[in-house]
Amino acid sequence: MDQQRRLSRTGARTLASSFLVTMVLAALAAEPARATTIDPLRWDQLVLGADLVAVVECTTAGGIVARYKVVESFKGPPAGSEVAIEITVNCWEPQFPIVLIGQRLFVTAFRRPPSTMMSTSSGGPVPLWWRKIPSDYRTPLFQGLHVMPTDNDDSAFRFEDKSWKNVGDFRAELKRLMNLSPEEQELALVRAYLLKHLLGRHRDEAAEAKAEKTLAPVKTLGDALNYLLELVEREKDSTYNRGVSLLQEAGGIHMLDRLNTLPADRWPLSKHELEEVKKQIRRRLQVSAATRPATAPADEEEGGAQPKDTPSAETLKQLRTVLADQKSDRWGQAFTLLTRHDPSPVADYLAKWKNTGTDWSSADRGYGVGSFFAHFCGKDRAIQMRTLLRAEDPFVRVAGAVYLCFEDEKTGMAELEKTKSLPGDPGAWAALNLARRGEKQAVERMLGVFNEPGESNMAGVPHRNLQKRVMVLMSNSAKASGLPQPSPLRLQEDNDEARSTKAIGAYYLKWFQDNRQNLVLHDPWLAELSRQKMD
């Protein structure tokens, strides 16, 4: 299958390379049994369709969502503006993409990015996805973030499916597109979608030239509409009408005006279907023009919140019986509903629970189930978290301490101090949460997470996510302290993951020891996440 058109991503990477991949989302090794496949947008679809086209510099480090200053704006807010950008995640990576302070990126981001996913397979829970940090823009899956070379870099520059002689030529083409009138930009976007439709899986120069020749008569939006109407007519008996889809995906305000005045006999399908096309265009345009909220909205999914429909007493009794039988088909439903409405039996269950899984995805199962219960627990939260503190599974025990901090910070911190001595990731997780709250004595234990390379491929993703969280905290703390940014990215990458990881850990440890006296630990996301009762 043509990799220019169909991109497959999975979680095979080293820690050192993952830091760079968080910026550029480089392709991962194909592993079709556990992969997500997209039909990527062309470079001109990204540039013309995005709401933000700019060079940005990270000002608040973050995972999934980070904050940036617009350095150079081609489209969207002007230079000097502050924006929050969300990198779209995927279970098979990137699960927790990070960007650190000072990193500069070329961004094409949307208020609501178009869907490009073609296939995927399900994976385990990712508690970090339950965070609700607000953002102004989002990137399309696997696309939208690129390292921008400096102006004096004369090397060839590639952006998605097209290459330029140098970055200067790329900037010139960007500016040419942005200087087009709104109607001309809309025509260029429609043509980009039509080119992609005509090319299909074939992306060589000959195919591109042939497609361009086919579209040569399409010189105005009126021509484009006529072309699309012919396509709608040809496929009117198909279950999937590509002409209708292209109108909905690429049509803008000027195409909408033409559809509003289109004679009834020109539309090949029903009046209802025409109204649906116009409705979808309006919806897309409204989302593009809307301003996303400055704070995350409170809703029933936040920690401790209650869904509207409370099960009856009889139903809860039945669910308690089901909870005792983990082989039951209804066990997941029982765990979820009882967590929200009658959490005591679940807390007691988790206190005795042992992780008996043997496959690659089972190693951190305690982190998933413990975090789910601790975040979504709907009643007597402090009591339930204290029950988790006596859990046999170390991840569940730390989850109790982490989330107890949201109900009783003093006791929660004391329990984190106890659990930070646990070996492996549970202890590092506890230490990280102490450090996020300003406890310097926990930093060296937290940095111990780099001394263990973790499993390879997807089995090691939760471990690497924890390492990335440490990097984000150190970056934000350096800024808050007025210190130079730590620069582990400058370390030479080592093909031996264990060696590379330990070298990065050693770098951070020395940086911490050199700057300990002046370092102020600071997590700028903590206040919002505490409100959500979310780690």
ABEGO torsion letter per residue (X at the ends): XBAAABBBBBABBBAAAAAAAAAAGBBBBBBAABBBBBBBBBAAAAAAABABBBBBBBABBBBGBBBBBBABBABEBBBGBBBBBBBBBBAAOBABBBBBBGBBBBBBBBABBBBABABBBBBBBBAAAABBBBBABBBBBGBGBBBBBBAABABBBBBEABBBABAAAAAAAAAAAAABBAAAAAAAAAAAAAAAAAAEABABAAAAAAAAAAAAABABAAAAAAAAAAAAAAAAABABBAAAAAAAAABBAAAAAAAAABBAAABABBAAAAAAAAAAAAAAAAAAABBBBABBBBBAABBGBBBABBBBAAAAAAAAAAAABAABAAAAAAAAAAAAABAAAAAAAAAABBBABABAAAAAAAAAAAAAAAAABABGAAAAAAAAAABABAAAAAAAAAAAAAABAAAAAAAAAAAAABBEAAAAAAAAAAAAAGBAAAAAAAAAAAABAEBBEAAAAAAAAAAAAAAAAAAAAAAAAGBBBBBAAABBBBABAAAAAAAAAAAAAAAAAAAAAABBBBBAAAAAAAAAGBX
